[in-house]
Amino acid sequence: PPQQFNVTVYGPMALAITTVEAFPGMWINAFLICLLCIAWVKKKTLNSNEKILLLLGCSRFWYLCFSWVYCSLSITSPNYLFVQPTFQLIVFFQSFFNCSNLWFSASLCVFYCVKIANFRNRFFIYLKVKTDRIVPWLLLASLLSALAIGIIAYDIAVSELSINHNSTGQGNFSKVRGKMDENFFQIYFIYGFGFVTSFTAVISSAFLLLFSLWRHKCKMQKNSMNSLSIDAHIKAMKSILSFFIMYSINFIFLILSLIPSTKEEKYVALGSLVFLYAFPGVHSLLLIFSNPKLEKTLIRILSCFKC
């Protein structure tokens, strides 16, 4: 029966998937945070790219941490999760770090587009010159928007999801989740708006950057420029294209995770769970390998562990 499947198969599988993917993702982002903090201490400052990467790594680390806590408690000990203020705090922090993760990722793509792309538009040239001054304000706006969504999520959890002791038992857990889906329509709408906005920024930046790199590569081929420069541009285009594909798949699964009807399809829910928990770690790993200094440090540490 479906209820027996939910208890005996889906719960342990979901917990196993989140554990296997969340902890390596947390380790990867913790590694990124440590390296950037060490560089911060040595140089006494961070450039705009490093600031975005540092905040992105922190948001992803804590998002994976709170998401794993929420998933493990909802499956193993729902009685300890659906009590005040545990549930409200977990909802707040998970919403805050998830939204900040999305906005910092979009900010990183916009930063790469402005720094690397070459257009003669006056507004674009102004952004390129003023990038280092704009980035702190962009990060602050991202934090404030994520904080606003976290506060709204906390307020909804307090006002709409006041779960009493009679409804938090293991037998009524499915009813509680159904009530959550009905009352969380507002936060679903807000999440969807945030997802669409950040995804629009990502795809716009990716398309502009790909077009600029492709046009520059064609000019270098016509002028018989150095093949190494052409190879570097092709490598950059492949990297951006891979980021774009990952963001697109992540966006699709994020939207699917907000639709209540898809949650009834356990295989779709498991597929969404697999990718959503893998994305923060895999994308951060790609960012590390795209940075020569971070890549060398990671390879050196892994070689030490291997020895």
N, C-alpha and C positions, 0 to 999 in steps of 0.2 A: 504493500500500500504506500501512497505518497508520503504519509506522515512517518511511517517506519523508515522509508528511504531517507527522509530528511534527518532523522535522528541518528541512524546507524551508518550512513554512507556520506552524505553531503557535509555534515559537520566536521568529522575527522579529516575528510579530504580538504575542505576549505582551510582548516587550521594548519594542516601539513603544508599546503601551498604557501600560505602567508608566512609561515615560519621559515621555510626554505628560501623564500625570496626576500623577506624583510630583513633578516639578519645580514646576509651579504650586502644588500643595498645600504644598510646602516653603516657597515664597515667601510664601504667604498666612499660614502659621503663623509664619514668621520676622518678618513685618510685625507680627503680633499680639504676639509676644514683645518686639520692639523698643519698641513703644508702651507696653507695660506696664512695661518696665524704665525708660523715660524718666519715666513717671509715678511710679515707685518712687523714682527719684533726686530728683525735684522735691518730692514730698510726704514723703519719708523713711519712708513706710509704705504698705501696700496693704490694702484692705478684703478681706473674705472672698471676695467674688465675683471680684476681681482676682487673688487668690492661686490660686483654682481655674483661672481662665482661663490664667494664666501657666504653671502646671504642665501643663495640658492642651495648650497650644501647644507646649511643649518636648517632651512625649511624642510628639505627632503628627509634629513635625518630624523627630525622630530615628527614629521608626518608619518613616516614608516613606523616609528616607535608607538605613537598613539593609535595608529590604525591596527597594529598587531595586538595591542592591549585590548582595544575594543572588540576585535574579532575573537580573540581567545576567551575573553570574559563572556561574550554573548553566546559562545558555543559551550563552554565548560561550566561557567558559573553565572548564569543570568540573574540569579538572586542578588549577587554582589554588584552587578552592573546597573540594574534598573532601580537605583535608590538615589536619593538626593544627598549630597551634591555630586556624587561620582559620575552619574550619567551626563549631567549638564556640563561638567568640566571637561569630560572627554569629548563631547560634541563640540564644545567651544574650541578646544585646542586642535582637534582634527580638522574642523572647518577653517580655522585661521591658517594653519600650516599648509593645508591643501591649496587654498586660494593664493597664499603668498608664493607657493611653489609655481603655480600657473603664471602668476604675474611676473615673477623673477625670470622664468623661462622666456616669456614674451619679451621682457626687457633685454635679455641677453641677445635674442635674435635681432631686435631693433638696433642694439648697439653694434653688432657685427655688420649689419646692413649699412649703417651710417658711416662706420669707420672704413669699411673695405670698398663699398660700391663707389663708383665715380660717375656722378651726374653733374650737369652744369646748371641745374636749377638753383635760383638764389636761396630759396628756403632750405634746400638740401645742403648747400654750401654753408649756410648759417648754422645748421645743426652740426655739421662736421667740425666747425670751428669751436662751437660752444658745448661740445659733447661732455667734457669733463665737468662743466658747471651744471649741466642738465641732469646727468646721471644721479647725483644725490637726491634731487627733487623727485625724479622718477621713482627711485627706490622708496622714498618716503611716502609718495602717493600710493605705491603698491602695498606698503605696510598698513596704511590707514584704511584702504579699501578692504584688505583682508581682515583687519580688526573689526571693521563695521559688519562684515558678513559673520564673523565669529560671534559678535555680540547679539546679532539678530538670531543666530542659531541657538545661542544660550537662552535668549528670552523665549523663543518658541519652545525649547525643551522644558523650561520652567512652567510656562503658562499652559501649554497644550498637552504636555506629556507627564502630568502629575500621576505617576504610577503608584498605586497603593500595594500593600503587601499581599492582597488577595490575587492580584493579577500578575505578580512577578514569579510565580511558581513555574517549574519546568513544564507542567502540562499546559499552561496558558501562554507559553512563550510565543507561539505562532499568532495568537490573537493580539499580543502586544505589538509584534512586528507589523501586523496588518493595520493597527491603529496608528503606528508611527508613519506608515506610508500615506495614510489619509491626511494626517495633520501636518505633515512636512511638505505639503505642496508649495507653500510660500518659499521655504528654503530651497526646494528643488528649482523653482523659477529663478531665484537669485543666483544659484549655482550655474544654471544653464546660461544666464546672461553673462556671467563672468567667464564661462568656458568659451562662449561664442566670441566675446570681445578679445580675449587673449589669443584664441586660435586665428582670428582675423588679422591680428598684429603679426603673428608668426608667419602665416602664408603670404601676407603682403611683403614682409621683409625678405622672406626666402625667394619669392619670385623676382623682386627687384635686384637682389644680390646675384641670383643666377643669371639674370639678363645682363647685368653689368659685367660679370666675369666672362660670360660667353662672348659678349661684344669685344671685350679687351683681348680675349684669346684669338679671335678672328683677326684683329688688327695686328697682333704679334706674328701670326702665321703669314699674313700678307707681307709684312716687313722683314720676314725671315729672322725673327728674333731668336734668342737662345732657347733651345728645346727644354732646358731645365725650368725656365720661367713658365713655359706652356704646360709642362707636366705639373708644376705647382698649382697653376690655375685649374687644371683638370681635377687634381686631387681635392682642391677646395670646393669645386662644384659637386663632386661626389659626396663629400662630407656634408655639405648643406642639403643635398638631395636626400641623404639618409636621415638627417634630422627632420626634414619635412615629412618624410614617410612615417617616421616614428610618431611625430606629433599628430599626424592625421589619424593613425590607428588609435592612438591614445584618446583623441577627441571623440572618435566613434564609440569606444568602450565607455568613456565618461558619460556620454549621453544615454547609452544603453543602461548604465547603472542607475540613472535617474528615473527610468520608466518602470513603474510598478509591475506592469504585465511581464516584462522580461525577467523579473526576479523569480517568477513562478517557473520559468524554464531553467532548470538547474544547470544544464550543460552550458547555456549562454552565460549564466551567472558565474560559473567556474572559469569560463574563458575570459570574461571581463576581469575576474579576480587575478588570474594569471598575469595578464598584461599590465593591469593597473599597478600591481605590486612590483613587477619587473622593471617598468619604465624608469622610476627614479634612480635605480641602481645602474641600469644599462646605459642610460643617457649620460649620467655622471661619469661612467667609465669611458665613454666615447669622448667626453670633454677632456678627461685626463690624457687620453692618448693623442688628442689633437694639440696638446701643449707639450713641446719637447722636454721642458724642465720637469714637469710633473710625470711625464712618461718615463724618463730616466730614473727618477726617484722610485717610482712604483716597481720598475723592473729590478732595480737594485735590492729593494726590500724583499721582493718575491724570490730572488735568487738566494738571498740570505736564509729565508725560510726553507728553501729547497735543500740547501747545504745542511 
